[in-house]
Amino acid sequence: MKKNVHVVGAIIENEKHEIFCALRNPNMVLANYWEFPGGKIEEGESPEQALSREILEEFNCSIQVGEKVEDTIYEYEKFIVRLETFKASIVQGEPVLLEHTAIRWVPRHELLNLNFAPADIPAINKILVEK
């Protein structure tokens, strides 16, 4: 039986309408995939609390979590992930590269040019049709 994992991801947009993306490092699960940054929800946390904590831990900046964009269940080879993605904005600091291989601000229309983790694709498709 595959393990179920519940995670959250932040779709952080800057004033130039670019989206913050992070490249998972070779030692992470789903290595070398781009993702909307975030992580696992810990016991007793809301998705929004988990997202704020993860961004602070992994990128040393604070965010304000906004509306939910997508709620996706995706079955990978070894586990099943539920990914809830939320719009977010940075309220303090600038993202710092701490755990990932790379970080990048990407124009919305170029998101699909990156090799994103499959669970992130439904959220990308949803934000691509927004005005």
Disulfide bonds with the S-S distance in Angstrom:
none
